[in-house]
Amino acid sequence: MTDAAAEASQDYRKPSKLPLILGLVAALVGGGAGFYAAFSGLILPSQSPGQVVEKNVRPGALPNVAYVEVEPMTVSLNPISQGRYLRFRAQLEVPSKYASDVQKLLPRVVDVMNGYLRALETRDIESPTALTRLRAQLLRRIQVVAGPGRVNDLLIMEFVLN
């Protein structure tokens, strides 16, 4: 090796680790400060149900709704289901001013519900999301029969597969 190569290797120094250490300390201090601020509620205040304390809070008026009971049904499932039956009972949540209108349409509502429930297979009913999906499908069909704004919700009171 020549003298120039030896001098070049002597001039090369390791970079200082001071900026890395200062950056790490600043990150730790910033993280700790952020944790304290969030934990103490200075930013992003969290309120669990047990911590909510409001003075002079009065409950709002209940919605003006009525419940129309749909007669209980026992539906035989399709032949593939090997003679299994579904017991079903529900109520319709309707605005009070439309309760008598929906009561008059109840035979059509029962017909639509019966048609949909008879088309189900056992595997459709046994899945974990079956009740939610079934409720949404039935509610949509009932709203079409009853007309817009007449039925708010379908409340399933009994759903038993025998």
C-alpha positions as MATLAB code, in Angstrom:
seq = 'MTDAAAEASQDYRKPSKLPLILGLVAALVGGGAGFYAAFSGLILPSQSPGQVVEKNVRPGALPNVAYVEVEPMTVSLNPISQGRYLRFRAQLEVPSKYASDVQKLLPRVVDVMNGYLRALETRDIESPTALTRLRAQLLRRIQVVAGPGRVNDLLIMEFVLN';
ca = [
       0.000    0.000    0.000;
       1.066    3.482   -0.562;
       1.268    6.288    1.914;
      -1.837    7.953    0.384;
      -4.001    4.902    1.090;
      -2.716    4.724    4.651;
      -3.519    8.399    5.224;
      -7.035    7.976    3.812;
      -7.776    5.137    6.220;
      -6.480    7.187    9.151;
      -8.654   10.183    8.195;
     -11.801    8.091    8.214;
     -13.560    8.445   11.562;
     -16.635    6.726   12.871;
     -19.686    8.988   12.745;
     -20.794   10.335   16.088;
     -23.641    8.505   17.820;
     -24.712   11.664   19.643;
     -27.534   12.583   17.162;
     -28.894    9.039   17.350;
     -28.928    9.088   21.151;
     -30.511   12.571   21.255;
     -33.200   11.442   18.777;
     -33.957    8.344   20.857;
     -34.213   10.376   24.083;
     -36.470   12.947   22.378;
     -38.730   10.161   21.065;
     -39.020    8.608   24.518;
     -39.788   11.943   26.161;
     -42.350   12.807   23.459;
     -43.993    9.389   23.729;
     -44.179    9.649   27.503;
     -45.648   13.145   27.328;
     -48.200   12.030   24.740;
     -49.193    9.048   26.865;
     -49.591   11.228   29.950;
     -51.660   13.806   28.055;
     -54.001   11.161   26.643;
     -54.209    9.163   29.878;
     -54.943   12.171   32.056;
     -57.584   13.463   29.635;
     -55.798   16.617   28.535;
     -56.346   15.523   24.941;
     -58.877   13.010   23.644;
     -60.924   12.892   26.840;
     -62.498    9.497   27.281;
     -65.760    9.086   29.104;
     -66.850    5.660   30.085;
     -70.519    5.169   31.023;
     -69.605    5.159   34.711;
     -67.778    8.483   34.493;
     -70.444   10.517   32.739;
     -71.833   12.955   35.263;
     -74.088   15.641   33.913;
     -76.261   17.883   35.991;
     -79.880   18.682   35.214;
     -80.171   16.039   32.544;
     -83.732   15.115   31.752;
     -84.578   12.226   29.512;
     -86.116   13.199   26.211;
     -89.657   12.354   25.328;
     -90.266    8.839   24.133;
     -90.897    8.488   20.435;
     -94.545    8.436   19.464;
     -94.694    4.818   18.301;
     -97.077    1.923   18.599;
     -96.434   -1.796   18.324;
     -98.584   -3.951   16.097;
     -98.376   -7.608   16.985;
     -98.070  -10.107   14.174;
     -99.797  -13.373   14.965;
     -97.365  -16.190   15.839;
     -96.426  -18.406   12.918;
     -95.241  -21.966   12.638;
     -93.634  -22.439    9.259;
     -92.568  -25.760    7.803;
     -89.239  -25.371    6.101;
     -88.632  -26.737    2.605;
     -88.552  -30.541    2.066;
     -84.753  -30.711    2.191;
     -84.941  -29.668    5.852;
     -86.454  -33.052    6.816;
     -89.680  -31.877    8.409;
     -88.215  -29.109   10.554;
     -90.379  -26.240   11.707;
     -89.730  -22.614   12.567;
     -91.778  -20.908   15.272;
     -91.760  -17.185   14.683;
     -93.402  -14.303   16.530;
     -92.804  -10.607   15.877;
     -94.090   -7.091   16.409;
     -93.945   -4.125   14.079;
     -92.870   -0.714   15.364;
     -94.976    1.900   13.596;
     -95.646    5.601   14.104;
     -98.783    5.912   16.248;
    -100.745    7.695   13.534;
    -100.288    4.711   11.168;
    -101.046    1.897   13.631;
    -104.592    1.364   12.351;
    -103.422    1.438    8.719;
    -100.782   -1.210    9.379;
    -103.299   -3.281   11.355;
    -105.540   -3.336    8.270;
    -102.618   -4.491    6.110;
    -101.616   -7.258    8.513;
    -102.937  -10.135    6.335;
    -100.686   -8.979    3.475;
     -97.763   -8.574    5.866;
     -98.255  -12.114    7.180;
     -98.445  -13.418    3.613;
     -95.147  -11.768    2.664;
     -93.467  -13.021    5.839;
     -94.813  -16.537    5.366;
     -93.592  -16.671    1.759;
     -90.105  -15.555    2.692;
     -89.799  -17.846    5.716;
     -90.969  -20.912    3.759;
     -88.233  -20.356    1.178;
     -85.491  -20.557    3.810;
     -83.321  -23.588    4.269;
     -82.062  -24.880    7.594;
     -78.485  -23.825    6.841;
     -79.705  -20.245    6.223;
     -81.256  -20.113    9.676;
     -78.457  -21.780   11.615;
     -75.674  -19.369   10.638;
     -74.587  -16.838   13.296;
     -75.731  -13.846   11.228;
     -79.039  -15.414   10.244;
     -81.284  -13.429   12.568;
     -79.865  -10.070   11.509;
     -80.075  -10.914    7.809;
     -83.568  -12.394    8.182;
     -84.778   -9.343   10.085;
     -83.449   -6.961    7.437;
     -84.997   -8.970    4.586;
     -88.382   -9.196    6.284;
     -88.396   -5.516    7.264;
     -87.691   -4.456    3.697;
     -90.519   -6.627    2.363;
     -92.929   -5.342    5.014;
     -92.031   -1.724    4.242;
     -92.795   -2.321    0.570;
     -96.223   -3.766    1.439;
     -97.103   -1.111    4.037;
     -95.822    1.876    2.109;
     -93.104    4.421    2.857;
     -92.806    5.659    6.442;
     -95.439    3.344    7.915;
     -93.178    0.704    9.510;
     -90.041    1.730   11.393;
     -88.751   -1.615   12.604;
     -89.407   -5.315   12.994;
     -88.942   -6.720   16.479;
     -88.459  -10.477   16.581;
     -89.962  -11.807   19.799;
     -89.590  -15.551   19.210;
     -87.412  -17.455   16.755;
     -87.245  -21.183   17.462;
     -86.176  -23.910   15.078;
     -87.680  -27.325   15.924;
];
